Amino acid sequence: MNITINHTKNPAVGWNVDVTALGEAASEKISQVIVKINGFPEPTETLNPPVKSWHKLYTQKGQYPGDNKVELTASDQDGNQTSATDAWE
């Protein structure tokens, strides 16, 4: 599974966090996504039926200035997990 996490400064407050998960193999599909921003979980997304790709934009998250960390864990239809982390100041 391929995971991307990008962040951009939000003009109002904090950061915008853009996250994507994409099944790599032809049969790999995403069944659950867990996102934590600075240790605080966003609502878990259970995808039924599982999907080939998933994308979400979270706005006005994190701290500016300050340390920030986004963690994403995606599970495929067989329960295999893939995780990625992005951290910045």
C-alpha positions in Angstrom: 0.0 0.0 0.0 1.2 3.5 -0.8 0.6 6.3 1.7 1.3 10.0 1.2 1.1 12.7 3.9 1.5 16.4 2.9 1.0 19.6 4.9 0.6 23.2 4.1 0.3 26.3 6.3 -3.4 27.3 6.7 -3.8 31.1 6.3 -6.1 31.3 9.3 -4.6 28.9 11.9 -2.5 25.7 12.1 -1.9 23.5 9.1 -3.9 21.7 6.4 -3.0 18.0 6.2 -3.6 16.1 3.0 -3.5 12.3 3.4 -3.9 9.5 0.8 -3.8 5.7 0.8 -3.6 3.7 -2.4 -3.7 0.0 -2.9 -0.6 -1.0 -4.9 -1.4 -4.6 -6.0 -4.4 -5.1 -8.3 -6.4 -6.9 -5.6 -5.3 -4.7 -2.7 -8.1 -2.6 -1.2 -8.3 -0.4 1.8 -10.7 -1.4 4.6 -9.8 0.9 7.4 -7.9 4.1 8.0 -6.7 5.6 11.3 -5.2 9.1 11.4 -3.6 10.7 14.4 -2.6 14.4 14.4 -0.2 15.3 17.3 -1.2 12.2 19.1 -5.0 12.9 18.9 -7.0 10.4 16.8 -9.4 11.6 14.1 -12.5 9.4 13.7 -11.5 5.9 12.4 -12.8 5.3 8.9 -14.1 1.8 8.2 -14.7 1.4 4.5 -17.3 -1.2 3.6 -16.9 -2.3 0.9 -13.2 -1.7 0.8 -11.9 0.8 -1.8 -8.8 1.0 -4.0 -7.9 4.5 -2.9 -8.8 6.9 -0.1 -8.1 10.6 0.4 -8.9 13.2 3.0 -8.0 16.8 3.7 -8.0 17.9 7.3 -8.0 21.7 7.8 -6.7 23.9 10.6 -4.9 21.1 12.4 -1.7 21.1 14.5 0.2 24.1 15.8 2.0 27.0 14.2 4.6 27.6 15.4 5.4 24.3 17.0 6.2 20.6 16.5 3.7 18.6 14.5 3.3 15.0 13.7 0.8 13.1 11.5 0.5 9.3 11.7 -1.6 7.3 9.2 -2.3 3.5 9.4 -4.2 1.9 6.6 -5.5 -1.7 6.7 -6.2 -3.8 3.6 -9.1 -6.2 3.2 -6.9 -9.0 4.8 -6.0 -7.0 7.9 -2.4 -6.2 6.8 -1.4 -2.8 8.0 0.8 -0.1 6.4 1.8 3.0 8.4 3.5 6.3 7.6 4.5 9.3 9.6 5.2 13.0 8.7 6.8 15.3 11.3 7.8 19.0 11.0 8.3 22.2 13.0 
